[in-house]
Amino acid sequence: MLIIPAIDIKEGKCVRLTRGDFSQKKIYLDNPSDMAIIWRKQNAKMLHIVDLDAALTGEMVNFEVIRGIVADLDIPVQVGGGIRSVDAVKRYLDIGVSRVVIGSAAVTNPKLVEELLKLYSPSKIVVGIDAENGIPKIKGWTESSGLKDYELALQMKEMGIERIIYTDISCDGMMQGFGYASTKRFAEKTGMKITASGGVTTSVDLKRLVELKRYGVDSVIIGKALYECNFPCQELWYNYEDGICLDHNFSTARKK
């Protein structure tokens, strides 16, 4: 099970939200690049970055910050948040982003997905489905779509999408466990490669996720639980400061 640390960026800072609520924002570091290097030092094999400002506005507000992170690291970086055009995808891939995540646009403009798959391999284009009670929400989780989560996924599968990042919004950032039942149901109904997201809180959750590998769930994005040092093994390598585990010796993670 590939564990992918998440970095959410708002106004140029590394933050975490609770259930996608922008009013429940906690800032962890002023410089997201430093956070990225911390995760790389802890042997992360991939990073997941979300431009929260872009998710609301569609404007690539934090593009330069993300460019800096990609330049600093030697591992794949996937990026989501407000990616709604071929040009936006091209800009990200041109700076070395490994794959882009199409969220709201998969609902509002499915032809964009078709166009992207004519230009790029499915390994470069994934779709993020963030669902509440089985209904995808879009535009920074502020609006509901008219589809069920698996219906949207099957539409994307028919177009050629191979991987879905699936988030159960009701669990995201709550630190109360992930949506095992909803993720299992979604994976069974779609038969796609699934990256789980939202709510993983302890090593017990990770063990339960492993049970879903048979259904195509092969990776998981973890945010707040890593930032709050919820895994016992983290105590072996972190220094504690102001509630987040920080290590200011970043140099060994940078590219040579």
N, C-alpha and C positions, 0 to 999 in steps of 0.2 A: 504494500500500500504506500504509494508515493505521498508524502506529506509536503504541502506547498504553503509556506507562510504567506500571509496576505498583508499588503501595505495599501491602505486607503489614504488618498491625498485630498485634502481640502485646504484651499487658500495657501498652498505650498507647504503644508505641515502634515505630519503623519498622525492620523486620528483613527479612532474606532467609534462606530455608532452602535446604538441598541435598536434592533429591529428596523434598521434603516432610517431611524428618526433623527433628522439633522439637529433637532433641539437637544438631543441626548448625545452630545459629542464629547469625547475625551481626547485631549491632545497628549500624545506619548513623546514625540520628539519634534523639534522645529525643523529638522533636516531629514526628510525621508531617505536620502542617500545613506546617511549614517545608519538608519534602521535596516536598510537593505544589506549593508555590509555586515551588520551584526548577524543577520540570519545566514549570510554566506559563511561567516566564520563558524557558525554552528552546524555547518555541513548541509545546508539546504541545497537541493538539487534543481530547484526551480522556484521562481517567485511569481506571485499573482498581484498585480497592481490595478487599482481602480481610481480613476479620476472622478471624484465625487462631484466636483464643480461641473465637469462636462456632462455627467449623468443628468444634471438638472437643466443645463443650458444648451448642450450640444456643441459648445465651444471648447476647443482643446486648451483649456486654461493652464494646465500643468504640464504641457508638452515638454518644455525645456527641463523641468525637474525629472521627468521620466527619461529623457535623453541622457541626462547625467547618470542616472541609476544604471541604465543599460551599458553605458560606457565603462562604469566602474566594475561591473561584474563579469564573470566568466561562465555563467550558467544561463539557461533559457529564462526569459521573462515574458509572461503573457500579460496583456493589458486590456482592460475593459473600461466602460464608462463613457456614454455619449458618443460612441462611434457609429455615425449614421451616414457615411458617404464612402465612396471608393477612394476619394482623395485622402480622407482621414486614415483609412487602412494603409494606403500606400505610404503615407508619411511615417507611420509607425514601423512598418516593415523595413522601410529604407534606413531607419536608424538602428536596426538590429533586433527589434522586438521579434520574438520567436513565433508568437501567434496572437491574434486579436480576438476579442470576445464581442460578439454582436448580441446586444440585449434587446432594448426597446424596438430597434429597427426591424428585428425579426418579426415583430407583430405589426408595426405601422407601415413597413415597407419591405415585404418579403422578397420583392424583385431584386432588392439590393443583394440579398444572399445569393440568389441565382447568378447575378452578375459577378459577384466576387468569386464564386466557384468556377466560373469560366476563366478567371485570371489567375487564381491561386489554388494550390493543393488544399484538400480538406484538413491537412495537418496544420495549415496556417490560419484557418477560419473555424472557430467554434462558436456555439450559441449558448448564451447564458439564459436560463429560465429561473426566475425568482418568483416563487409561488406562495400564495397564502390560501390555505384551505383548498389547494388544488387549482387555483386560478392565478395565472401569471400576472404580475404587476409590472408596470413600465414607468419610464420617466422618473427615475430615482425612487421607485416604489410609491409614487404619488397617485397613479391611476391604474385601474384594473382593465384587463383585456377581456374580450368576449369569448375566449377559448379556455378549454381545460389544458392543464400543463402537458399531459401526454399527447393531446391532439396537436398542439403546437410542435412538439418534438417530432411527431410522425410526419408532419408537413415538412419540417426541416430535413428529416431523414430522406424523404422522397426527392428532395432537391440535391442531396449528396453530402449533407452534413453528417459527420461520423461521431462527434463528441458533443455532449451537453454538460455544462456546468449547472448543477441543480441545487438551488437554495430553498430551503423551507424557511420563509421569512419569520414565521412564528417563533422559530428557535434562534434566529440569528442574533448574536450578541447577548443572549439572555444568560449564558453560563449555566444552563440547566439541562444540557444534553441535546443531541441532535435528533432530527426527525427520522428515526429509524423506519417507522412504518410508511411514511410518505415517500421516503427515498427508495425503499424496497418496491413499493407499488409502482412508482414511476419507472424504475429500471426494468421491472418485469413487463410492463406494458409497452415499452419502447424498444427493448433489445439493442440499445446503443451503448457506446462507451460513456461512462458517467464519472464525472468528478463531483463528489459530494461537497457541500458547503453549508456552513451555518450551524452553530450550536455545539460543535465538538468541544467538550469541556475537560474531560479526563481521559486517562489511558483506558478506562473501561469502555468509553465511546469508541476509541480506536479499535479495540478488540471486537466490538459489535460490527464495526464497519467491515472488518475483514470477512465477516460472515456474508457480506453482500458481494464479494468478489465474483461469486458464481453467476451473479446477475449483470456483471459488467461494470461494477463500481470498483475502479482500480486506483483512485487517488482522492485526496481530500484537501480542501483549502481550510487552513486554521488561522484565525485572527486573534481575538481577545484572549483566548486561553493561553496562547504562547506569550502574549504581552504581560499577562498577569502571573506567569510562571506556574501554571497549574500542573505541570508534569514533573514528578520527582526528580527525573534525571537532569532537569535544568539546573538544579541546585549545584551540580558538579562543575558547571562551567560559567555561571553568571555571577557578576557582582550586583548587589542590590542597591538601588538608589531611587527614592521617591516612588516606590511601588512598582517600578519596572526594572527588569534585570538589564543592566547596562555594562558594556565593556568598551572602554574608550580606546583600546589599542586596535584600530581598524586596519592597519597597514597590510597585514598578511592576507586579507581577503581581496585586495585590489589586484587588478591585472598587472602582470610584470611588464 
